């Protein structure tokens, strides 16, 4: 959140090897300064890298899984968590859309808004603390601009409002599959 509050900075974070490959090149070529947040949990992830051309621009969000019932909005390592949650929810008959924000500043709000208009429900999932973070900003903008489209309030699944824990407790502190699915149940109950 600190870097995203700094005027003139671009803040991006990849969620997979293909995005990492292309976004770092786009960041280097960008005319303005770019903060490239590298999720350490993605360092050892293997995946296909399309060498012909990037699939998205540096400032573009991506719908990484289409769905109709609810939109999960996430970035960085939480994209994998949300894709896993969408797969688990599918077994219960729920069709979740997953949007990878990719660029926190500038924010591709148009892509996010189109997704939420389509599903009428949104959950923001991120690793930072709940209060005063990018998830709070996204939730506020969605409520301001799409209030009459929404069937439930925007929910957030985040880290806790405590200092970041030691590595042994990290998995309990970060959003996980169970917490995301509980939020999905809560949103769908409206």
N, C-alpha and C positions, 0 to 999 in steps of 0.2 A: 504494500500500500504506500510505503514511503516514496518509492521511485515513481509510482503512478501519479503522485501528487506534485511532482516536479514538472513545471511547464517546459515544453520543448523536448522532453525525453520520450522515446518510444520504448515500451516495455513489452517483451514477448517471451513466451515459454513454449517449447515443443512438448508434445506428448508421446511421440513415437520416433523411431530412427529416420523415417523419411522427412518428417517435419524438421528434425534436428539438422539433417544434412542441408536442406534447402534454406531454412530460416537463418542459419548462421551465415550463409553466403549472401542472402538478401540483406541481413543486418550490416555486414561489412560494406556492401555496395550502397547502402542508404546514405542520403546526403545529411541526415540529422543523426545525433547520437542515439544509440540503441543499447538498452540494458537487456542482455540475453540471459534469462534465468534458466539455469540448467538443473533439471530435477535429478538429483543423484540416484534416485531409484530407477531411472531410465538408463543409466550408464551401461549396464550389462544386458539390456534388452536387445533381442535380435528381431529383425524385421526387414521387409522388402524396401529397398530404396529405388525409386524411379529416377534414373539418371537422365532421361530425356528432357524433362521440364518440371518445374514445381507445380503441384496440384492447386495451390492457393497462393495469393499474394501475402506479403508480410503482415499486412494489417487486416486480413480477412479471417473471420470465424469459419468453422466448418461443421456441417451437420455430418457427424461420423456414423450415426445410426438413425435412420428415419423411424418415426413412430407416430401414433395418433392420440394416445391417452394422456401423456404428460411429457414435459421437456425437462431433462436433466442438463443443467448448464455447469460446465466445469472447465478446468485447464490443467496442464502439466500432468503429474502422476494421478490425479483424480479422474482423468479420462478413462484409464483402465478400470478403476473401481466402478465408475458409472456404467461402462460397457458390461462388466460382470453383473451389475445390479439389473441392467436391462435384460440380460439373458436369463437371470433367475426369475424376474417378474414375468417374462414371457411364458414360463411354465405355469404361472397362475392366471394366464389369459390377459395379461396387461402388455400393451404395446408402447414402450417408452422410446422417446426420441432423445438422442444425446448430441449436445452441441459443444464442441471444443472451441473455447473462446480464442485461444492462441495469442491474441494481442490484447493485453490489459489496457494499454494506452498507445494509440487511440483505440477505443473500443468499437468493434463492429456491431453496434446496437441493432442495426437494420436486420441482420441475419438472425440475431437472437429474438427480436420482436416478431419476425415472420414465423419462427418456430412456435413461439408461445401463442400467437394468434391462432395457429393451426391446432394446437393441443389444448389450449385454455387453462393449463396448469403449469407451474414451474417450481423447480427446486434447484437452488444454487449450492454446489458442492465444492468446497476448497479447503486447503490445509491450514490457512491462517486462522487466527482467533476470530470469534464470532463478531465482536464489536468493532466498529469503525474500519472494517476491511473492505475489500472489493466486492464481497458478497452482499454487504449492506448497501453499497451503492447500486449494485445491479437490482436488488430487491426493491429499493426505493424507486428507481427509474421504471421498472416494470409496473409497479403499482400506480405510479403517476400517469404513465402513458397508455396502459392497457387495462386499467381498472375494470371497465365495463365488459371486457372480453373474458376476464378471468372467472373461473368457477370456484376457485379456492385462493386463499392468500398465498403469496410467494413464501416458500419455506427455505431454510438454510440448514445444511449439514456441514459443520466446520470443526476445526480444532477447538479446544476448550479455552476459556479466558483465563489462562494461567501461563506462566513461563513455559517455554518449550521444554519437554521432559528429557531425561537421559535416554540413551538409545534403547535400554531394556523396556522402557515404558512407551516408546514411540508408537508402537502399533495400537496401543489402547487409546492414545491421545488423538491420533489421526482419524478422520472419517473412514469407516469401513463398510463392507457389504451390508451388515446387519443394520447399521445406523441409517444407511441410504434407503434400504427397503422399509424400515419403520417410517421414514418420512414419506415415502411413496404411499404407504397405507394411510397415513394421516391425511395427505392431500386428497387421495381418492375418496376418503370418507365424507368429504364435504358435499 
